[in-house]
Amino acid sequence: MKKNKAKPHILLVEDEETLAIGLEFNLQAEGFEVDLAADGRQALELYVPGKYDLIVLDLMLPYVDGFEVARRVRTQDARQPILMLTARTQAADKISGLQAGADDYLTKPFHLQELLLRVQGMLKRKSWYETSTEDESQVRFGRNEVNFDNLQCRSAKGAFQLTAQEAMLLRYLIDHKNKVVSREELLENVWNIHSDVETRTVDNFIVRLRKYFEDDPSNPQFIKSVRSKGYLFELKE
C-alpha cells in the first residue's frame, strides 16, 4: 500500500503500553502517520535519516535509553526534530536531554493537548527553518561560518556542530538582524511556548551561542542584550 506523503510521519518511542497506544491513537486522529517503537533498540532499527518529520522519544526505555537514541540519531541527522518525554523533573536531566540532541522536552504527566501543541509547533518550526535556509544556507559573520544545512560551524575557536534548536535560534536572530527581539517572541516562534516562566530557557541558549561565536562572550560583538527588551543580532553592512 502506498503511503500518503502529505501526512507528517512521526516515530513514537514509548515503552508504557497504555500510554503508547493512547498517544498513537490521538496522533493518528490528528492526521499524522505514526510508527510505534516499544524500546530504544526497536527505535534505532526503525529510524532512517529523512524518514520521519519528528521523533517523540521517551527517556526511560529498555535496552537503549532515550539519551543514547537521541545521540545516535544526531550522528546521522543533525536536523532531525526530537521531542523528549521524561518523568524526571530535575533541571540537570532536562539539560542532559538537550545536550544529547533533544530539541524540546515535555515532563510527565502531561495533558494530551499540550503534547499535540508541542508536536504541531515543532513541525511548524521545521517547515519555517527549511524555507528560511533555502536561499541562504551558509552565513558568515566576523570570523564565523555557519552551514544551516548540516549545522557544521567554524569560528576562531575551531570547528563544531550546533544542535537543531541552537541553529533555529541563531537562524531567527539572523533573519531579524539589527532588530531587537524579545524573549517572549523567541519563545513563541522558536520554541512555540507561550509563557513568561520559560524566559530563562532563552537566556541559557543565548549564553551557549555566545560561547561558540563571540571572541569575548562577556562583551559580545554580534549577539547583544538590550536591557529589559531582549536580544539584538547586530551585523553591520
Contacts in CASP RR format, 6 or more apart in sequence:
PFRMAT RR
TARGET T0000
AUTHOR 0000-0000-0000
METHOD contacts of the structure
MODEL  1
MKKNKAKPHILLVEDEETLAIGLEFNLQAEGFEVDLAADGRQALELYVPG
KYDLIVLDLMLPYVDGFEVARRVRTQDARQPILMLTARTQAADKISGLQA
GADDYLTKPFHLQELLLRVQGMLKRKSWYETSTEDESQVRFGRNEVNFDN
LQCRSAKGAFQLTAQEAMLLRYLIDHKNKVVSREELLENVWNIHSDVETR
TVDNFIVRLRKYFEDDPSNPQFIKSVRSKGYLFELKE
3 9 0 8 1.000
3 33 0 8 1.000
4 33 0 8 1.000
7 31 0 8 1.000
7 32 0 8 1.000
7 33 0 8 1.000
8 31 0 8 1.000
8 32 0 8 1.000
8 33 0 8 1.000
8 53 0 8 1.000
8 54 0 8 1.000
8 123 0 8 1.000
9 32 0 8 1.000
9 33 0 8 1.000
9 34 0 8 1.000
9 35 0 8 1.000
9 51 0 8 1.000
9 52 0 8 1.000
9 53 0 8 1.000
9 54 0 8 1.000
10 27 0 8 1.000
10 32 0 8 1.000
10 33 0 8 1.000
10 34 0 8 1.000
10 35 0 8 1.000
10 52 0 8 1.000
10 53 0 8 1.000
10 54 0 8 1.000
10 55 0 8 1.000
10 56 0 8 1.000
10 119 0 8 1.000
11 34 0 8 1.000
11 35 0 8 1.000
11 37 0 8 1.000
11 43 0 8 1.000
11 46 0 8 1.000
11 47 0 8 1.000
11 51 0 8 1.000
11 52 0 8 1.000
11 54 0 8 1.000
11 55 0 8 1.000
11 56 0 8 1.000
11 57 0 8 1.000
12 20 0 8 1.000
12 23 0 8 1.000
12 24 0 8 1.000
12 27 0 8 1.000
12 34 0 8 1.000
12 35 0 8 1.000
12 36 0 8 1.000
12 37 0 8 1.000
12 56 0 8 1.000
13 37 0 8 1.000
13 39 0 8 1.000
13 40 0 8 1.000
13 42 0 8 1.000
13 43 0 8 1.000
13 55 0 8 1.000
13 56 0 8 1.000
13 57 0 8 1.000
13 58 0 8 1.000
13 61 0 8 1.000
13 66 0 8 1.000
13 69 0 8 1.000
14 20 0 8 1.000
14 23 0 8 1.000
14 36 0 8 1.000
14 37 0 8 1.000
14 38 0 8 1.000
14 56 0 8 1.000
14 58 0 8 1.000
14 85 0 8 1.000
15 38 0 8 1.000
15 39 0 8 1.000
15 58 0 8 1.000
15 60 0 8 1.000
15 61 0 8 1.000
15 62 0 8 1.000
16 58 0 8 1.000
17 38 0 8 1.000
20 36 0 8 1.000
20 38 0 8 1.000
23 56 0 8 1.000
23 112 0 8 1.000
23 115 0 8 1.000
24 34 0 8 1.000
24 36 0 8 1.000
26 112 0 8 1.000
26 116 0 8 1.000
27 34 0 8 1.000
27 56 0 8 1.000
27 116 0 8 1.000
27 119 0 8 1.000
28 34 0 8 1.000
30 116 0 8 1.000
30 119 0 8 1.000
32 119 0 8 1.000
35 46 0 8 1.000
35 52 0 8 1.000
37 43 0 8 1.000
37 45 0 8 1.000
37 46 0 8 1.000
38 62 0 8 1.000
39 61 0 8 1.000
39 62 0 8 1.000
39 63 0 8 1.000
39 64 0 8 1.000
40 61 0 8 1.000
40 62 0 8 1.000
40 63 0 8 1.000
40 64 0 8 1.000
40 65 0 8 1.000
40 66 0 8 1.000
40 68 0 8 1.000
40 69 0 8 1.000
41 62 0 8 1.000
41 63 0 8 1.000
41 64 0 8 1.000
43 55 0 8 1.000
43 57 0 8 1.000
43 61 0 8 1.000
43 64 0 8 1.000
43 69 0 8 1.000
44 64 0 8 1.000
44 69 0 8 1.000
44 72 0 8 1.000
44 73 0 8 1.000
47 55 0 8 1.000
47 73 0 8 1.000
47 76 0 8 1.000
49 76 0 8 1.000
49 77 0 8 1.000
49 80 0 8 1.000
50 77 0 8 1.000
50 80 0 8 1.000
52 80 0 8 1.000
53 81 0 8 1.000
53 123 0 8 1.000
53 126 0 8 1.000
54 81 0 8 1.000
54 82 0 8 1.000
54 83 0 8 1.000
54 119 0 8 1.000
54 122 0 8 1.000
54 123 0 8 1.000
54 126 0 8 1.000
55 73 0 8 1.000
55 80 0 8 1.000
55 81 0 8 1.000
55 82 0 8 1.000
55 83 0 8 1.000
56 83 0 8 1.000
56 85 0 8 1.000
56 115 0 8 1.000
56 119 0 8 1.000
57 66 0 8 1.000
57 69 0 8 1.000
57 70 0 8 1.000
57 82 0 8 1.000
57 83 0 8 1.000
57 84 0 8 1.000
57 85 0 8 1.000
57 102 0 8 1.000
58 66 0 8 1.000
58 84 0 8 1.000
58 85 0 8 1.000
58 86 0 8 1.000
59 65 0 8 1.000
59 66 0 8 1.000
59 67 0 8 1.000
59 84 0 8 1.000
59 85 0 8 1.000
59 86 0 8 1.000
59 87 0 8 1.000
59 88 0 8 1.000
59 93 0 8 1.000
59 97 0 8 1.000
60 66 0 8 1.000
60 86 0 8 1.000
60 87 0 8 1.000
61 69 0 8 1.000
66 84 0 8 1.000
66 100 0 8 1.000
67 96 0 8 1.000
67 97 0 8 1.000
67 100 0 8 1.000
68 100 0 8 1.000
70 82 0 8 1.000
70 84 0 8 1.000
70 97 0 8 1.000
70 100 0 8 1.000
70 101 0 8 1.000
70 102 0 8 1.000
71 100 0 8 1.000
71 101 0 8 1.000
73 80 0 8 1.000
73 82 0 8 1.000
73 101 0 8 1.000
74 80 0 8 1.000
74 100 0 8 1.000
74 101 0 8 1.000
74 163 0 8 1.000
78 150 0 8 1.000
78 151 0 8 1.000
78 161 0 8 1.000
78 162 0 8 1.000
78 163 0 8 1.000
78 164 0 8 1.000
78 167 0 8 1.000
79 129 0 8 1.000
79 150 0 8 1.000
79 151 0 8 1.000
79 164 0 8 1.000
79 167 0 8 1.000
80 164 0 8 1.000
81 103 0 8 1.000
81 122 0 8 1.000
81 123 0 8 1.000
81 125 0 8 1.000
81 126 0 8 1.000
81 164 0 8 1.000
82 101 0 8 1.000
82 102 0 8 1.000
82 103 0 8 1.000
82 104 0 8 1.000
82 164 0 8 1.000
83 102 0 8 1.000
83 103 0 8 1.000
83 104 0 8 1.000
83 105 0 8 1.000
83 106 0 8 1.000
83 118 0 8 1.000
83 119 0 8 1.000
83 122 0 8 1.000
84 97 0 8 1.000
84 102 0 8 1.000
84 104 0 8 1.000
84 105 0 8 1.000
84 106 0 8 1.000
85 105 0 8 1.000
85 106 0 8 1.000
85 108 0 8 1.000
85 110 0 8 1.000
86 93 0 8 1.000
86 94 0 8 1.000
86 97 0 8 1.000
86 105 0 8 1.000
86 106 0 8 1.000
86 107 0 8 1.000
86 108 0 8 1.000
87 107 0 8 1.000
87 108 0 8 1.000
88 94 0 8 1.000
88 107 0 8 1.000
89 107 0 8 1.000
94 105 0 8 1.000
94 107 0 8 1.000
97 105 0 8 1.000
98 105 0 8 1.000
98 163 0 8 1.000
98 165 0 8 1.000
101 163 0 8 1.000
101 164 0 8 1.000
103 122 0 8 1.000
103 163 0 8 1.000
103 164 0 8 1.000
103 165 0 8 1.000
103 168 0 8 1.000
104 118 0 8 1.000
104 122 0 8 1.000
104 165 0 8 1.000
104 191 0 8 1.000
106 114 0 8 1.000
106 115 0 8 1.000
106 118 0 8 1.000
117 192 0 8 1.000
118 192 0 8 1.000
120 192 0 8 1.000
121 192 0 8 1.000
122 192 0 8 1.000
124 192 0 8 1.000
125 168 0 8 1.000
125 189 0 8 1.000
125 190 0 8 1.000
125 192 0 8 1.000
128 189 0 8 1.000
129 148 0 8 1.000
129 167 0 8 1.000
129 168 0 8 1.000
129 171 0 8 1.000
132 148 0 8 1.000
132 171 0 8 1.000
132 175 0 8 1.000
133 148 0 8 1.000
133 149 0 8 1.000
133 171 0 8 1.000
136 148 0 8 1.000
137 147 0 8 1.000
137 148 0 8 1.000
137 149 0 8 1.000
138 145 0 8 1.000
138 146 0 8 1.000
138 147 0 8 1.000
138 148 0 8 1.000
138 149 0 8 1.000
139 145 0 8 1.000
139 146 0 8 1.000
139 148 0 8 1.000
139 174 0 8 1.000
140 146 0 8 1.000
141 174 0 8 1.000
141 213 0 8 1.000
141 222 0 8 1.000
141 235 0 8 1.000
142 221 0 8 1.000
142 222 0 8 1.000
143 155 0 8 1.000
143 156 0 8 1.000
143 215 0 8 1.000
144 153 0 8 1.000
144 154 0 8 1.000
144 155 0 8 1.000
144 156 0 8 1.000
144 213 0 8 1.000
144 222 0 8 1.000
145 153 0 8 1.000
145 154 0 8 1.000
145 155 0 8 1.000
146 153 0 8 1.000
146 162 0 8 1.000
146 167 0 8 1.000
146 170 0 8 1.000
147 153 0 8 1.000
148 167 0 8 1.000
148 171 0 8 1.000
150 161 0 8 1.000
151 161 0 8 1.000
151 162 0 8 1.000
151 163 0 8 1.000
151 164 0 8 1.000
151 167 0 8 1.000
152 159 0 8 1.000
152 161 0 8 1.000
153 159 0 8 1.000
153 160 0 8 1.000
153 161 0 8 1.000
153 162 0 8 1.000
153 212 0 8 1.000
153 213 0 8 1.000
154 160 0 8 1.000
155 212 0 8 1.000
155 213 0 8 1.000
156 215 0 8 1.000
157 212 0 8 1.000
160 212 0 8 1.000
162 170 0 8 1.000
162 212 0 8 1.000
165 190 0 8 1.000
165 191 0 8 1.000
165 205 0 8 1.000
166 205 0 8 1.000
166 208 0 8 1.000
166 209 0 8 1.000
166 212 0 8 1.000
168 190 0 8 1.000
169 186 0 8 1.000
169 190 0 8 1.000
169 202 0 8 1.000
169 205 0 8 1.000
169 206 0 8 1.000
169 209 0 8 1.000
170 209 0 8 1.000
172 181 0 8 1.000
172 186 0 8 1.000
172 189 0 8 1.000
172 190 0 8 1.000
173 181 0 8 1.000
173 223 0 8 1.000
173 231 0 8 1.000
173 233 0 8 1.000
174 233 0 8 1.000
174 235 0 8 1.000
176 233 0 8 1.000
177 233 0 8 1.000
177 234 0 8 1.000
177 235 0 8 1.000
178 232 0 8 1.000
178 233 0 8 1.000
178 234 0 8 1.000
178 235 0 8 1.000
179 232 0 8 1.000
180 226 0 8 1.000
180 229 0 8 1.000
180 230 0 8 1.000
180 231 0 8 1.000
180 232 0 8 1.000
181 230 0 8 1.000
181 231 0 8 1.000
181 232 0 8 1.000
182 229 0 8 1.000
182 230 0 8 1.000
183 199 0 8 1.000
183 202 0 8 1.000
183 203 0 8 1.000
183 230 0 8 1.000
183 231 0 8 1.000
184 196 0 8 1.000
184 199 0 8 1.000
186 202 0 8 1.000
186 231 0 8 1.000
187 193 0 8 1.000
187 194 0 8 1.000
187 195 0 8 1.000
187 198 0 8 1.000
187 199 0 8 1.000
187 201 0 8 1.000
187 202 0 8 1.000
188 194 0 8 1.000
191 198 0 8 1.000
191 201 0 8 1.000
191 202 0 8 1.000
193 201 0 8 1.000
202 231 0 8 1.000
206 223 0 8 1.000
206 225 0 8 1.000
206 231 0 8 1.000
207 217 0 8 1.000
209 223 0 8 1.000
210 217 0 8 1.000
210 220 0 8 1.000
210 223 0 8 1.000
211 217 0 8 1.000
213 222 0 8 1.000
213 223 0 8 1.000
214 220 0 8 1.000
214 221 0 8 1.000
214 222 0 8 1.000
214 223 0 8 1.000
215 221 0 8 1.000
221 234 0 8 1.000
222 233 0 8 1.000
222 234 0 8 1.000
222 235 0 8 1.000
223 231 0 8 1.000
223 232 0 8 1.000
223 233 0 8 1.000
224 231 0 8 1.000
224 232 0 8 1.000
224 233 0 8 1.000
224 234 0 8 1.000
225 231 0 8 1.000
225 232 0 8 1.000
226 232 0 8 1.000
END
